[in-house]
Amino acid sequence: MIENVRVVFRVQEVSNGEPWIRLEPVDMGLRVLGGGFLGFELPEGTTINTAEEIAAYLQEKIRSVSYTLP
């Protein structure tokens, strides 16, 4: 079984002000996540501007996210 979903990469700040990148589904989420979400924790000291650049690059280069159950 394969689940496939298109995502948008969004930059958010966590409580300490550090940015991270959250994957938000465009239509519906992956059932395997149970309503949760995935995200990327960035290296300490990453600026919001750098995080936005990374998110834009990912958005350009990644079409969708998949989960495969063997």
N, CA, C and O of each residue as an XYZ file, in Angstrom:
280
protein
N       0.840     -1.179      0.000
C       0.000      0.000      0.000
C       0.890      1.249      0.000
O       1.859      1.330      0.755
N       0.558      2.199     -0.836
C       1.299      3.456     -0.902
C       0.321      4.608     -0.712
O      -0.707      4.681     -1.385
N       0.651      5.501      0.207
C      -0.092      6.753      0.364
C       0.807      7.862     -0.169
O       2.004      7.900      0.115
N       0.221      8.746     -0.933
C       0.973      9.817     -1.556
C       0.194     11.114     -1.369
O      -1.015     11.144     -1.598
N       0.866     12.184     -0.957
C       0.183     13.459     -0.739
C       1.089     14.616     -1.144
O       2.290     14.607     -0.875
N       0.493     15.608     -1.794
C       1.220     16.842     -2.106
C       1.304     17.682     -0.833
O       0.366     17.715     -0.037
N       2.423     18.352     -0.652
C       2.614     19.154      0.554
C       3.117     20.552      0.223
O       3.664     20.804     -0.851
N       2.913     21.452      1.182
C       3.486     22.791      1.149
C       4.468     22.866      2.308
O       4.151     22.438      3.418
N       5.645     23.401      2.065
C       6.666     23.552      3.104
C       6.518     24.939      3.721
O       6.723     25.947      3.046
N       6.161     24.990      5.004
C       5.922     26.248      5.702
C       6.949     26.441      6.819
O       7.268     25.508      7.556
N       7.451     27.655      6.928
C       8.381     27.978      8.006
C       7.579     28.490      9.193
O       6.709     29.350      9.052
N       7.887     27.947     10.361
C       7.263     28.395     11.604
C       8.354     28.549     12.648
O       9.433     27.969     12.529
N       8.059     29.342     13.676
C       8.986     29.479     14.795
C       8.469     28.650     15.960
O       7.272     28.639     16.246
N       9.374     27.963     16.623
C       9.005     27.252     17.844
C       9.108     28.236     19.008
O       9.502     29.386     18.816
N       8.759     27.795     20.198
C       8.673     28.698     21.353
C       9.975     29.435     21.664
O       9.935     30.536     22.214
N      11.118     28.859     21.329
C      12.393     29.533     21.600
C      12.818     30.474     20.470
O      13.912     31.037     20.513
N      11.962     30.646     19.462
C      12.247     31.556     18.357
C      13.003     30.937     17.201
O      13.208     31.590     16.178
N      13.425     29.685     17.344
C      14.133     29.003     16.258
C      13.123     28.585     15.177
O      12.022     28.144     15.504
N      13.489     28.721     13.896
C      12.577     28.290     12.838
C      12.669     26.784     12.593
O      13.693     26.154     12.857
N      11.595     26.239     12.093
C      11.578     24.862     11.609
C      10.643     24.829     10.416
O       9.876     25.768     10.204
N      10.694     23.763      9.634
C       9.882     23.657      8.421
C       8.854     22.556      8.616
O       9.192     21.403      8.884
N       7.602     22.934      8.475
C       6.477     22.011      8.636
C       5.943     21.627      7.261
O       5.827     22.475      6.377
N       5.616     20.346      7.082
C       5.014     19.864      5.841
C       3.501     19.854      6.029
O       2.978     19.088      6.837
N       2.804     20.695      5.291
C       1.350     20.771      5.377
C       0.748     20.138      4.129
O       1.091     20.528      3.013
N      -0.146     19.165      4.303
C      -0.767     18.535      3.142
C      -1.655     19.519      2.386
O      -2.315     20.363      2.993
N      -1.668     19.408      1.056
C      -2.482     20.290      0.226
C      -3.949     19.870      0.281
O      -4.824     20.715      0.471
N      -4.228     18.588      0.120
C      -5.607     18.117      0.088
C      -5.983     17.400      1.377
O      -6.853     17.856      2.120
N      -5.337     16.302      1.632
C      -5.578     15.552      2.852
C      -4.269     14.954      3.321
O      -3.353     14.753      2.523
N      -4.175     14.671      4.597
C      -2.930     14.169      5.150
C      -2.749     12.678      4.937
O      -3.657     11.979      4.486
N      -1.572     12.214      5.267
C      -1.296     10.784      5.241
C      -2.004     10.140      6.428
O      -1.827     10.574      7.567
N      -2.791      9.124      6.174
C      -3.523      8.464      7.260
C      -2.595      7.931      8.327
O      -2.951      7.908      9.505
N      -1.407      7.501      7.932
C      -0.455      6.923      8.874
C      -0.065      7.926      9.970
O       0.345      7.517     11.056
N      -0.187      9.227      9.701
C       0.177     10.233     10.686
C      -0.932     10.497     11.701
O      -0.710     11.190     12.693
N      -2.115      9.954     11.463
C      -3.200     10.098     12.416
C      -3.562     11.535     12.737
O      -3.866     11.847     13.888
N      -3.538     12.407     11.762
C      -3.883     13.807     11.985
C      -2.694     14.657     12.417
O      -2.825     15.871     12.572
N      -1.533     14.030     12.613
C      -0.330     14.777     12.968
C       0.336     15.333     11.729
O      -0.278     15.408     10.665
N       1.577     15.719     11.863
C       2.297     16.283     10.725
C       3.776     15.976     10.856
O       4.246     15.532     11.904
N       4.494     16.217      9.788
C       5.945     16.050      9.749
C       6.608     17.417      9.680
O       6.006     18.387      9.219
N       7.837     17.484     10.137
C       8.572     18.731     10.050
C      10.064     18.477     10.081
O      10.521     17.388     10.428
N      10.815     19.504      9.711
C      12.268     19.439      9.723
C      12.806     20.401     10.779
O      12.534     21.600     10.740
N      13.575     19.855     11.723
C      14.260     20.692     12.701
C      15.556     21.160     12.055
O      16.333     20.353     11.545
N      15.781     22.455     12.081
C      16.955     23.042     11.428
C      18.084     23.243     12.442
O      17.834     23.289     13.647
N      19.325     23.363     11.960
C      20.446     23.569     12.878
C      20.260     24.846     13.714
O      19.711     25.840     13.238
N      20.721     24.796     14.945
C      20.642     25.948     15.833
C      21.300     27.149     15.170
O      22.365     27.032     14.563
N      20.661     28.293     15.292
C      21.196     29.517     14.710
C      20.712     29.808     13.300
O      21.038     30.854     12.738
N      19.930     28.887     12.715
C      19.374     29.127     11.383
C      18.427     30.314     11.449
O      17.568     30.369     12.329
N      18.569     31.261     10.538
C      17.694     32.435     10.523
C      16.391     32.117      9.808
O      16.288     31.138      9.070
N      15.407     32.960     10.041
C      14.125     32.820      9.347
C      14.339     32.932      7.839
O      13.744     32.177      7.070
N      15.185     33.870      7.414
C      15.441     34.047      5.977
C      16.034     32.788      5.361
O      15.627     32.376      4.275
N      16.993     32.175      6.049
C      17.591     30.938      5.546
C      16.559     29.822      5.519
O      16.505     29.048      4.564
N      15.749     29.736      6.553
C      14.690     28.719      6.597
C      13.721     28.902      5.432
O      13.289     27.922      4.826
N      13.377     30.150      5.115
C      12.487     30.431      3.977
C      13.130     29.992      2.665
O      12.449     29.454      1.792
N      14.426     30.217      2.520
C      15.141     29.788      1.311
C      15.124     28.267      1.186
O      14.906     27.730      0.100
N      15.353     27.582      2.293
C      15.325     26.116      2.288
C      13.929     25.622      1.920
O      13.783     24.717      1.099
N      12.912     26.214      2.525
C      11.531     25.809      2.246
C      11.179     26.037      0.772
O      10.525     25.198      0.152
N      11.605     27.153      0.223
C      11.341     27.445     -1.194
C      12.040     26.427     -2.091
O      11.464     25.970     -3.079
N      13.274     26.071     -1.751
C      14.006     25.068     -2.531
C      13.276     23.722     -2.476
O      13.085     23.075     -3.505
N      12.871     23.306     -1.277
C      12.151     22.039     -1.144
C      10.848     22.064     -1.939
O      10.496     21.082     -2.593
N      10.136     23.186     -1.881
C       8.868     23.304     -2.604
C       9.082     23.143     -4.105
O       8.263     22.543     -4.802
N      10.186     23.684     -4.587
C      10.498     23.604     -6.015
C      10.905     22.192     -6.433
O      10.577     21.755     -7.536
N      11.610     21.484     -5.568
C      12.220     20.210     -5.947
C      11.449     18.960     -5.523
O      11.700     17.881     -6.060
N      10.527     19.076     -4.583
C       9.790     17.896     -4.090
C       8.338     18.018     -4.474
O       7.672     18.988     -4.113
N       7.844     17.036     -5.207
C       6.474     17.065     -5.694
C       5.472     16.555     -4.682
O       4.379     17.104     -4.547
N       5.855     15.478     -3.952
C       4.929     14.913     -2.984
C       5.695     14.095     -1.947
O       6.890     13.843     -2.094
N       4.985     13.689     -0.901
C       5.539     12.850      0.150
C       4.754     11.551      0.142
O       3.531     11.557      0.002
N       5.458     10.435      0.293
C       4.816      9.123      0.241
C       5.129      8.303      1.482
O       6.164      8.480      2.125
N       4.226      7.418      1.796
C       4.439      6.415      2.827
C       4.116      5.080      2.179
O       3.059      4.914      1.572
N       5.035      4.129      2.313
C       4.852      2.812      1.710
C       4.841      1.758      2.789
O       5.767      1.664      3.596
N       3.795      0.970      2.799
C       3.697     -0.149      3.724
C       4.060     -1.415      2.974
O       3.419     -1.750      1.978
N       5.096     -2.135      3.445
C       5.544     -3.327      2.697
C       4.490     -4.423      2.699
O       4.704     -5.487      2.118
